[in-house]
Amino acid sequence: MKTANNTSSYTHESQQLFASELFKAVQMANVFNDSKTFADATPKLSLKKILEQYEIDKRNIPNFNLLEFVQEYFLLPQQSEIFANERHIDVQQHIQHLWQLLEKPADNLEANSLLPLKSSYIVPGGRFREIYYWDSYFSALGLIQSNNVQLVESMINNFIDLQTQYGCIPNGNRSYYLSRSQPPVLALLVDLVLPYKQDKPKFLTKAVKAIETEYQFWMLGCDSLSDTHTEHARVVRMSDGSLLNRYWDNDATPRPESYSEDMELAKDLSAQDKSNFYRNIRAACESGWDFSARWLTSTHTLSAIRTTRVLPIDLNCLLYQQECLLAKYYAMLGNDDASLRYTSKSQQRKSAIQRYMWSEKEGFFLDYDLDVKAQSPVKSLAGTLPLFVELADEAQADRMAQVIEKDFLKSGGLVTTLVESQQQWDAPNGWAPLHWFAVQGLMQYQNQTLANTIMQRWQQTIEQYFDSTGKIMEKYDVCQQSNKAGGGEYDVQEGFGWTNGVYQAFLSALESPRQ
């Protein structure tokens, strides 16, 4: 039977593997095409024995072969193609089948990097063999449409269990993700499930505690900030005393799942610059936008990534939404003092977002650059989040709709940014979660015609690609839909949880449009 102590022991052991000479040798020799492969491997013996054997074999075996050693002493994760082998089925039928393929039962405890979950969950697909935090919200949109509310609730419970054990909801349930989270969507997941709950007070009591714990994670250190000490981890004090947030990572070392890539990018940097680079590239992973011109200098060089110097519009909107929902839920539970406290916090954040992130010149919300004390020049779909959380005023919403239609709308949907940087979260790629935020945001402000156009073009992109390949992908080229999307550290993945979920939610919205 698995216990918290055993889980902690195996987590510690996997982190010992990441620090070992064997791990560094395997990753730096590029034994596997994907660095994540070895980070997810399961030792066949105790790690101590394997590491001892590695030192013996390395010294004594002529032409010692790293791959053969790893294959002898580790079970390697398997990855298979996910595609429709019956070509007569449509996308919706395929997605219903995919949910079964992507669902994982409660985990058994194994001596690897996986953090075992007590309930069933959905993985995105491809190389992503574990739950991912913000992905799960968009997958949940489809699971709700597929009448699988129970699985969504299971995933919420898994996230709360992880938070209880580790102090935050990690990027995913792997030990190498414990130093960071992802865009905070727990409150959004709770809001999806709440209408289906018979005993709302009982459900909310547990949920509110977890949402507040998450809020405290993002705001950690805010009480120590002052005019002279303005930054701590994920929170920043602005010149007017208001608080805004940024992405961060508690570690400043190479990522185990991308070890050789990080070492290569940092090889010419000084020791201090290496540390900054590692933290900033990890922080970009916390953002979910790994990687984008949002986090880069104008040269778009990844080794000069500067995520922690940017206050992101999307993160701050999600935290505003979290404050609003905490106020709402506390009121429902009869705790008026807590409700008023979070209402006040939300109003303060709304004012700060409007002051620092709205560009009257561009007619759009932008990230804020801490170093130059000005808005970022990079326009991105992250700027649609003020519509999604209903923070923009009507005049702003009208101007933003014009920018979305003129600059972001392409033949296959919405392009992620207006920059072609060769990174996957930039042009010409489009992503399901950003389409969801933009479309929902436009509909909040009664811009149904543009919302429908975006949904129709995005759905058509997915359907055309599916018709030619039998696959549903992680991302798409929305400028040339027949092209396979590129950019990033790995090949485009199949499956794919959030594409499935948003496709199903859009299908429902198009069939039953808002009045």
N, C-alpha and C positions, 0 to 999 in steps of 0.2 A: 504493500500500500504506500502511495506517495505521501510524503509529509513536507511541511514547509522547510524543516531542517534539511531533508534530503535534497529538495529543490535548491536551497541555498548552497549546499555542498557542490552540486553539479554546476551551478552557475559560476561558483568560484573556480571550479576545475576548468570550465571552458575558457574562462578569462586567463587562467594559467597557460593554457594552450596558446592563446593569442600572444602571450608574452614570451613564448619559448623560441629557441633558435630554430627548431624544426619548422614551426609555423612561418617564421620569417624567411627561411630558406625555400620552402614550398611556394610561398607567394612571390618572392623575388625572382624565382626561376620560371615563373609563369607556367607551372606544371599544368594548370587548368586555364581554359580560355576565360573563365569567369572567376574572379577572386572569391566570390561568395560561396563557391562550391566547397572549398576546404573549410571555410568558416562554419559551414553547416554540417560537416562530417561528424560521424559518431565513432569514437574509439571502440575497438573490439576488446581491449584489455584496459586495465587501469592506466591513466595517463602517465603516472610516475614510471611504470614499467616500460611503456612505449618510448618515453623520452630517454630512459636509460639505454634501451636497445638501439635507439637512433645513434647515440654517441658511440656505442660499440661497433655497430655496422659501418658507420661513416669512417671510422678509423681503420677497420680491418678488412673490409670487402673491397677488392679492386674494382674500379669502375662502378662504384656504388650508385644505384639508380633510385632517385627520390620518388618517382612515380610508382615504381614497384613496391617500395617500402610503404608508401601511403596506402596502396591498394591491399597490402597484406594486413595492415594494422587498423584500417579505418573502413567503415561503411560509408560510401559516398551517396549523396542524395541523387535521386533520379528525376529527370525532367522529360516529359513526353509532349508531343504535339497535341494541341486541342483544336480539332476542326470537325466540321460536319461531314461524315463519310456518306451520308444519305443526302444527295444534292437536291432532292425534291422538297426538303423541309424549308420553312422560312425562318427568318431571324428570331421571331418570337418563340417558335418551337425549339429552336436551337438553344436559346437562352434558358428555357425551362429545363432542358437537359444539362446545360452547363452548371446550373445551381447545384445539381446533384454531384457533378464532378468536382466542384470547387468547395463543397462542404466537407469539413473535417470533424470527426467526432472528438469528444474529450480526449486529451492527450494522456498517454502513458509517460511516466518519468523515464527519461533516457539520459545517458551521460554525454550530452552534447549541448549546443548553445540554445536549444529551444527552451523557452519558459513555458511549462505545461499549463494548459487551460482546463478548467473543470467542466466546461460546457461546449457544445458544438459551435462552430464558427465557419465563416467564409474566408477563403484566401483569394487574392486577386487572380493568380494564375501564373504559369511560366516559372521563372526563377523565384517568384515570390510565393514561397511555400508556407508562410506563416500569416497570422492576421496582421493587417496594417491599420493604424488608428483612423486616419482621416478617410482612407479608402472605404472603410466600413459604413460610413454614413451614406455614401452614394450607392453602394451595394444594397444597403437597407431600403432605399427608395424602390428598387425593383422587388426585393423580397416582400415588401408590403403589398405591392401590386400582385404578387404571386400568392397572396394569402399565407405568408409565412412569418407572421408577427412574432411567433415564439422564438424563431431563430434570431431575430433582431434583438429580442430581449435577452437571449442567451449571450449575445455578443456584448451587450451593455454590462451584464453581470460579470463577464470575463474581464472587461476593462476595469470595473470596480475592484475585482479581486487583484488584478495586477497593481492597481493604485494602492490598495491596502498593504500589499506585500513590499512594494518597492518605492512608494512615495510619489509616484507619478504614473500617468498612462504613457508607457514608452512608445516610441516610433512603431515598434512591432514586438511580437513576443519572442525575441532573441536576446541573449545576454549582451550582445554587442550594441544593442539599441537602448540600453538602460540609462545612458547619459543624456538622452534627449526625448522630447515628446514629438508631437505633430500638431498641425492646426487644431485648436480645441473645438471639437464637435460633439462632445458628450451631451451637452444641453440640447443640441439639435436632434440627436438620437432619442433622447428622452421625450422630446416634443413629438416625435414621430409615433412613438408607442403609446403615449398617454391617452389618446382617445379610445384605445382598445382595452384599457384597464378598468375592471369592475371596481376594485378597491383603490381609487386614485390616491387617497391620503397615505396609505401604507406604501405604495409604489414611490410616491413623491418624497416621503420622509427619507427613504434610503437614497434616492437619486439626488436630492438637494444636498445632502451631506457630501456626496462624491463630487458634485459640480463645484461646491464651495471649496473643497480640498484642491481641486484642479485650479480654481481661480487663485488660491493662495500660492500654488506652485509658480504660476506666471508672475505673481506680484511679490515674490520672495525678495526681501531686502528693501522694499519701498519705504519702510518707516525710517531707515537709516540715511535716506537721501537728503541732500541739502544744496544750497547754492554752490558750495565748493566740492561736494561729492554727489555728482549728478547721475551716475550709472552704477547699476549692480545687476549682474547676470541679465535677466530678461526684461528688466524694467528701467526706464529712463525718466528723470525729472526734467521737464522743460523749463525755459526761462521764466514762464509765467506761473510756475509751481505745479502745473498739471502733470499727470503721469501718463506715459504711453509705453508701448511694449515693442520688443524686438525678438527675433529668433536667436538662439544661443545653443551651446552644448557644454555640458559640465566637464568634458575632457578636451585636451588639446594635443592629441596623439593621432597617428594614422588610423583610419577606419579599418578594422579587421576585414570587413566584407569588401573593401576596395584598397587593400594594403599596398599592392605594387603600384597602383595608379597614383595614390597619394605620395608615396616615396619618390616616384619619378617626377611628379610636379614640383615637389619641394627640394629636389636635389641641389639646386643652385642657391637656395636661400640661406640666410644666416640662421643661427639657432633661435633667436627671438622671432624672426620672420617665419621660420618653420612652425613654431608654436601658434602664432597668429593664423597662419594658413590652415593648419589642421582644425583649429576651432571654427574658423569661418566656413570651411567646406562642410564640416559637420552641421553647423547652424543652417546651412542651405538645405541639408537633408531634413532638418526639423521643419523647415518651411513647406516641405513637399515639392517645392519647385527646384529640383536638383537636376539641371542647373539652368540659370537664366541670366540675361543681361541685367536684370534687376539687381543682381548681386556683384556685377563686374564693373570694372572701369571701362572707359570708351574703347580700349584696345580689345576687350572681350577675352582677355587672357585668364584662364582658370587659376593659374598660380597666384594671381593678384586678387583673388576673390575677397570680398569685404562685407559679407552678409550682416555682421554684427554692427556695422556702421550705418545701417538702414533701418528706419522705422517703417514697417510694412503696413500699407493700408488695409490689406485683407485680415491680417492678424488682429489689428486693433478693432476692426468691425466685428469680428467674431467674439472678441472679448466684450465689446459693447452689447452684443446680443446676449452673451452669457449673463452680464449684469442685469439686463432687462428681464431675462427669464428667471433669474434668481429672485428678483423683486416680485414677479408675478407668482412664482411658486410659493414663496414665503407668505404672500397675501392669501393664497388658497389654503395654506396650512394655518392661518390665523396668527402668524408672527408679524405684526405690523411694524415693529421696530426694525427688524431685519429687512423687511420689504422697503421701507423708507430709506434705509442705509444704501441698499443697492440701486434704488432709483436715483439717489444723489450721485453715486459713483458713475452711473450710466450718463447722467446729464453732464457731468464734468468731462467724461471721455468724449462725448458727442461734441462738446464745444472745442476740445483740443483737436479732434479730427478735422472739424470745420476750419479751425484757425491754421493748422499746420499742413493740411493735406489737400484742401480744395484749391485748384488752380483756376482762377477767373479767366486767365489768358487762354488756357487749353480747354476750358469747359469740362474738366474731368478731375477726378481724385487721383493723386499721385503719392508714391512713397516719399518719405522725408529723409534727406541725407544729413546725418549728424555732423559730419566733418565740415561741409560747406554751409550748413545751416540754411538749406534751401530744398525745394522739392526736386526729386529725381527727374531727369529728362526722359526717363523710360516710361512710356505709356503702356499699360498692360491691362489684361482683363481682371487683375486683382482690384482695379479701380471700379469695378461694377459692384463690389460688396456693399458700399453704402446704399445701393438700391435694394439689394437682397435683405439687408437688416432695417430698411426704411429709415435711414439716417439722413438721406438727402432731402432737400426741399423740392417743391414742384418745379421751380425754375431750373434748378440744377439737374433734375431728372430729365427735363426736356433737352437740355444742352448735351447731357451724356448720351441720350438716345441718338442724337445727331452724330456724335463722335463714333459711337458703336457702329452705326449704319455706314458712315462714310469711310472710316479707317479700318475697322476690325472685320466687317462682314465680307466674306469671300464666297466663292462659288460652292464650297463645301462646308460652310459654317463660319465660326469665329476663329480668327488667328489669335494666338496667345499674347504676343507682343507685336510691335511694329518693327522689331529688330531681327535681322538674320545673322545670328552669332555662331551658328553650328551647334548651339546647345538645344536640348530637346524641349525646354520650356520657352521657346521663342518661335518666331516665324520660320517655316510655314506651317508649324504644327498646331493642331487643335486638340483639346482635351475635354472629356466628358464633364468633369467636375466644374470647370469654368463655364461651360455652356449652361449647366444647371443654375449656377449663381446668376449669370447674366439674364437668362430667360425668366427665372423667378423674380428677379429684381425689376425687370421691365414690366412684368405683369402686376407687380405691386403698385405701379404707377399708371395702370390702365393702358400701357403701350402694347396692346394685344397683337396688332398687325405685325410689328417688327419681331415680337417674340415668336409668333407663328412662323414667320419667314426663317428665322434662325433654326427653330426646331425642325422644320421641313428639310432644310439643307443639310443639317447634321444627320438626321435620320437617313436621308438619301445616301450620304457618304458611307455610313455603316452598311446599308443594304447593298450598295454597289460593290463594295469591297468584299462583303460576304458572298455575293453571287459569283465573284470571280475566284475566290480562294477558299470559301467554306469556313472562314475564321472571323472572330471578333477581336479587335486589337485594343491595346492599351492607349494608343494615340493615333491620330491620322494627319496626313498632309491635306489641309483644307484648301490649298491653292491648286494642287494637281491631285485630285482624289485617287487616281489610279496608281500613284506612286506609293511605295512603302515608306512610312514615316521614318525619319532618321534622327541623328544627333544623340548626345548622351554617352554614358559609360558602357552601355550594353545594347544589344539588339532589341528592337521593338518586341514586346511580349504579347502572347496570346492568352485569351481566357474570356473576357477580362472583367473582373468584378464591377468596377465603377462604370464601364461602358455599358454593360448589361443593365445595370440599375437605372441609369439615366435614360437609356433607350426605352425601357418599359414605362418609366414615369412620363416621358414625352409622348409616347404612344397614347397613354391614358389622357393626357392633357389635350392632345389634338383631337381625340375622339369626343371629349366632353369639355369644350372650351369654356372659359369663364365668361359669365354674362357681363 
